[in-house]
């Protein structure tokens, strides 16, 4: 790796690795872990206090690198706008790209626009379309993931990278293992997600690593109308509707 590639936005990979292997005595480890516990607790407390009052929301996942002129950015904005017109708030990861598109659409629709930001050495920063009282910034990914899954009544997944895949499969796993309700998971973009869904069917299912019913958790769509309809049908089926 070239020297200039080792540092991105002040993040030095070698320095991070050296820190892990740095010799520490028991007192240092104990002190650091104790303070870390309090930091983690504070993030949970703040998240629970703010998000417990937001009402029914749908999480929108997608790449932080998607530009406003990209068709998926426009799709994300339109989906979020339509969700607010049906009475739902929108939760995103709070950053740029698809996340910004989701908050932008919610803001345009006059709905609740929530951002769960994460401190990263690159890419991530809060976008301007989040409601000022609904922006939270986390240091720990797992706390942020709890907030996504605890306070979302549905998940819409637009094209993204490893982070998007992580969020999507997290939601699938929690539903599959009955840790959360069987809320809809909508994949937007057949050309983008179709190959992955085919692989799941042809490889994972064939190997017996999942059940056929698990595949039904994923709904593949192409348009904003289809995405929002799936959310609405879910609520009508279970006789639920937004309370704001």
Protein Blocks (a to p, Z undefined) as FASTA:
>chain_A
ZZklmpgghiafklmmmmmmpccdfklmmmmmmmmmmmmmmmmmmmmmmmmmnopadddd
ddfkbcfklmklmmmmmmmmmmmmnopacddehiahjllmmmmmmmmnopacdddddddf
ehiacdfkbcfklcccdfbfklmmmmmmmmpgbdcdddddfklmmmmmmmmmmmmnopac
cdddddehjklmmmmmmmmmmmmmmnopacfklmmmpccdfbfklmmmmmmmmmmmnopa
cfZZ
